[in-house]
Structures are given as C-alpha cells and as structure tokens.
Amino acid sequence: MRHLTLLVLLACGSEPIDCPEDTKITVFVDEDGDGHGSGAAQLACTLEDGFSRDADDCDDTEANVSPTSLEICDGQDNDCDGEVDDGLRQLTFYKDKDGDGYGNADRARQACAAPDGFVENSYDCDDDDEFSYPGAVEFCDGKDNDCDELVDDDDPTLTDEGTPTWYFDGDNDGYGTEELSVQLCNAPPGTSDNADDCNDLDDTINPDAREVCDGQDNDCDGYTDDSDDSLDPAGRSEWWADLDQDGYGDPLDTKLTCVQPWFYTDNDLDCDDDNPFLGPPETGRWVVDSDGDGFGTGPVVGDPSCTPPGPGYALAALAEDCDDGNEDINPDAVEVCNEEDDDCDGLVDDRDDSLDESTLSTWYFDLDFDGYGDDESVIQACSRIAGTVGSGGDCDDTLRLVNPDGIEICNDGIDDNCDGEADDADDDLDLSTVETWWADLDGDGYGADGSELEACEQPESYVGNPDDCDDTDPFLGPPSRWALDTDGDGYPAGEVVGDETCFSPGPDYAPISLGLDCLPSDPESYPGAAEICGDGIDQDCSGADIDCGPPGSCAEVQALNPLAPSGVYTIEAADGEAYDVYCDLVTDGGGWTLVASSIDVLSDEANDYSDQLQTVEPTDVMNGIWPGMLHVASGDSDIRFTCKDSPISAFMRVDLSFYDIHWYEEITTGLDFQSCFNEADGIGYDSPAPARRNNITLEFLPEGDDWNTVGYLEGENACGTAQFTVDFDDRGVGGDPSDGTDWGMDTRPKCATDGSGGAWFIFVRE
C-alpha cells in the first residue's frame, strides 16, 4: 500500500507532489471504479482516478455493487445493505428433477428468478420420469405419460407407434383377418395377434388346417386342391386321357386329381385315343379304302371291331371319299388351284373358301392392251380373268406404246420403257428422235457453229441454229449488212454499206440485223431499251413515249420511286380499276402489295390441313384462305403470309412450310415495323380511310367509309421492332420449334382467333 501512496503523490513527471500535512485528504482504493472504495485509508494531496473519499463498498470487484447501486435479481447484495435481492418481487418456482420442463408441486421455492433445476409450473405428475409430463405421448407402459389421469388403453390419445395391433378373429380359430383390426396395449376379446386367416367365417380354414379336395384353400397358403403340394391324397378321383376328345378315355393313361383335368374323362372305353372317330368297340365299323388315303366308300364290311378287317379299310364314320382311286383327293386334302375338288366339299378352286391362297396366280389389268398391266391394279385368281395379263410393270396403262418393251423416244418427258428415266436421262433413248442445239453464250438468239449438242429438250444457253458470227458479242448475230452507229449504243442509223458479212467494215459500224436506232445521238435510246414513262423520249424505239399513269402494283411504285416509304398508294389493277392499297416497300427488297387480311380464324392444322392450300394460286378465289383484292396479282407472283396473335404483340409469327406452295421460292425476313402500317388513331389509317375492298364479302368500300371489324384491308394496330420470319421452304414440320416452323400447336388455329384482336395478312409481289 505504501507503494500505491507513492504513485499517487507523483506528478505527471517523475517528482512526487508535496503539500502541507494539514491540507492532505484521506482516500481509499476504488478498484472497480464505481466511486466507492474499500480497504485501509491513505493520505493524498488530491483525489486521483482509482481512489474514493468513501470506504463503504461491500464488493470493490463488482462495479454494480455499491451503496448507491440499485438492487437487481442476480443473487448479490447490490446496494450493500446486507440483504440479497431485497425489495424485489418474489415468485414461486418448482423443482424439475427429471428435466422435462415441468415441475413438482410438492417442492417449491420463492425467488425473484428461477434457481437452477427449477421451473415456473407445477404440472408434472411424475418428476422422476422424463417421459411423463402434460402433452407427452401416451404409450403402452402402464403409466400416465401425458398426466391426464388416464393410462394406456383408457387414454384416447394413446399413440399408434409401438402399440400392438390386434386382428378380429370371427371364427375363433386363433387366426384373424386384416379387414378389421385395432391398436391397443392389451388384446380385446375375440381378437388375434395375427392376420393370417384367409376365411374368418370358417374355423376349419386357417394356416394349421389340412388341404382337401373341396375347391377351397384350406391351409391359407394361396393354393387350392391339386395345386397344393400339401394336398391330402384321400378323396381324389381317377380320370382317363381323352386326347382325341371323343368322350372316351385311354385305359392305359390315368390320373388321380381332385378336379377333372383337361383332355381327361371319367371312363376307359376308348379303342384308339388318337382317332376321334373310333371310341368303344361298337363304333368300329369299316368300309373299303381303295387308294389308301384313310377315307373309304361303299357298304360296311364285317362286325364292329376296334381294328379293321385287314389292310385297305377305313372307318365308316369318316367322311366319304369322293374319288377313292386318287389318294390326293379326300375330305382331309387341301384345296389348290388344279380344277379338281381336292377336299370333296363340292367346290372347286376359287369357289372354295378353304383354297390354299399360296397357289393363286397374280393377274394385272391391262387397260391399253399392250400385254403389260398396272402394278397397282391387280387381282389374284386360279385362272386368268378377261382383261388381265400375267405381267405387270406398265407405268402408264393408258398409253399402248408405253410399257417395259417400249422404245424410249423424245416426247416431253414420257418414260416410254418404264425404267424410271425419260428422254435425255434414259441411256436407252432412240437417238434418231433427238434434236440438234447450238451454244448461244452471248444470249443473242444465235448459236455458234461447231458447238452442237444433241438432246430432246433445249438445254440452257443453247438455240436451234448455228448462225452466230461471234458468240461472244451479243450485238453480232448472223451475217448482216452494216451501217454507221453514231452514238456507240450498238445500233446503226446511217447508210447501209456492203453485202451480208460477219465482219464490220469499220470501228463505227453496227449490223442492221439488230434493228435501226431511232435516236442516233442518244446512246440510251435503241430498240429494246428500257422505256422511261412520261419523259417525252422514245427510249425503246417503239414510236412514242408511254404515259406513266397509275402504277399497276406496289412493285411498280417502287420502280418509279426507289426511295418511296411504305404506306398507302393508288394503283391501277389488272381489271383497269384504281384502288388504294398498302405497299410494303422495305421488307426483302420491298414491292409487296397487301391483298388480303382478316381477323377471322385461319385454322389449317399441320396434321389435317386444307387440301386447297396445296394447289392455290394467287388468282384463285378460296373463301377464308385467299379472299379480297387478289385480282391485283398475277399468277406468277411471290406470296408472303404474316400474322399476329394480338394487337399489342410486336411479334409476327409465320409458317406455311407444311403446305406444298410450289409457286413461292423465297424465304422472306425482316423487322416487324418494316411490314406494318399504323392505324394512327386506332380506328383507321389516317382519316379518311382509303378506298378498299371487304375481304370477306368482296364488297368495294369507297374512300371515307368506316373501317370493318371483320374483313378489312388494314395493318397492325401496334407496330414494334421484334424480328419475324416468313418461311415457306423449310420442310422441318414435326413439332420442333427451333427449325422456324410449327408456330402454334398443330391442334389449334395457326393465327388470329375471333375476339383476340389478332390478324393475318397476305402480301404478293410480281
């Protein structure tokens, strides 16, 4: 302590603080820093940290224990008044000896907090058993586990787990049945501890019973009578084999069983168990069998006997032989194609239903009488039928010269000799029927001498003459006279000079065989040049300029103005009338004319599609498939089909690939906004609405007429930027959505449905 006093007297430096003795104060060490000290008094000049003027701390190691501290429930004298937990609310706690959370009412203690091993409740009915307390599981142990004063079977809350099962034993044979059981600690009257009885109404049937012949499973092993190895052999019956099923048994083949076996009978009277026509001796009557085929004819010979009188006899009970001199003809023979009644049933060959069809011959109908029939038109018969022949292979039974013996000639692709190849593709072609063609490499309609090729059909880049002077110069055809070409466009206009020749008389000459130039000073004007309408110039030398007038299609709109945007344009259709139509001038090069659209259902399912779509042409009228302004399109137009499921959908879903659309040869792709036109205000395409035709009724609607709700010439009413694909050529139908086909389910409509707001659209491009 002297050491501590010395430290207190030190200043911030190393020198002790010195003060007069009469100014020094008494201090006590405060170890826990709660402002109250303890221990021996010390003198100091000033009150420093760790010291107190008071020595009233009853525990200077606990900061929460001092005369000024509040008493709390912690088992200590916090306020140093000599009392522990004094002044605090005292509660009653109960001893929980078995640690199950429930206390013993007979062992209580007062405290402000639960002492160790005590709880706040006194509900335990057995504080020595941790499995006995309120809410515990009641099980079979002779105790009140859940403290409800009910034990085992008397307690309705008894658990099924671990509780024995007792089975109702209706016949009191010691074996119960699964149909009625109960779980209790103790066996109720009339029950058994097993469910092995297979008949609980008969005390003679149980696993301990003996199996007997009575048609029941006496010993409950799943087997009955003869099927049970434990069968009591007493009570079985004797049976004799009846393999020929004539009702008589073989005395040498017997069985002992409860139940009559298949192919056994209750007697042993059969003479021959392999012959159903020979039973007891009295059935053995015999007739003569001259051809030895087992069937005879004529009167019965001798007395009844199990054996014939000798060789060459047959049972009279058998059917009579219709030809006893031919062993191949008898009631047991097989009818074949031979013009004989082989089986003695009175029917011959084809007229007999029992005929062996493997003996039939195949005959082919020969409609053109060339000795060969159609392989698809056949009949099978024993003998040839009128109009048939024995040889097939005719690939066209309407042409007499077309058959496997025919001579292949050039005749527009007919397979004359039925070998699968026609005309030039057939190595057997009669070369005397071919034509000679000459190569026309410059495309001027004249061929080069020495380039001849023999073929039935005109090959590409070949013509039927060898008259070209130079097959590399499209402006030089056959020998011609020559004239001056003043504008260098390859067409002359000056004075004709010289005789016909292949050689130019000079660098500024052109052959007159191509025609004369109508504008010798304009290199853009010559016979066959592209005419520009309305410019006052006769570019094609036809004699006059042409009036532009309304374009005939959206393709012409784009040709006249390649920068024109998509929208509504006036065209003059093939019928000579003018119509306002929507033109898509962006997608796939543009030039698309909208010819049909509808919100009606287009339901042609992939597994049951309309046959019309296999052959439909743009000019055909197919109600529901191709209605509307189809007269604006020519028969060789491309077609594009698009559709939307709903007005708010930006995605255009497309697929007709499961149809054989033979006149569509392209795959068209693009963006949604490139092939739509907006209704602007949601009612029509920029009021007033353009003139159009109702696609359902085909009625013409003038400009300003209200828009249709069914059958309308309009576009999408919500255009987005999602990609879509038009795919007619992909033959990938089969349920695989990754191949660009099969949008929608095969069993549902392919596009818009009534009331959905969706629509489908058809465009054509010439």
Helices and strands as residue ranges (DSSP letters): H 2-8, G 21-23, E 25-29, E 38-44, E 51-52, E 91-95, E 104-111, E 118-119, G 152-154, E 165-168, E 177-183, E 191-192, G 225-227, E 237-241, E 250-257, E 264-265, G 281-283, E 286-288, E 297-301, E 313-315, G 349-351, G 357-359, E 361-365, E 378-381, E 388-389, G 423-425, G 431-433, E 435-439, E 453-455, E 462-463, E 480-484, E 497-501, E 509-511, G 512-514, H 554-560, E 567-572, E 578-584, G 587-589, E 592-598, H 612-615, G 630-632, E 638-644, E 668-671, G 672-675, E 692-693, E 700-701, E 723-726, G 737-739, E 759-765
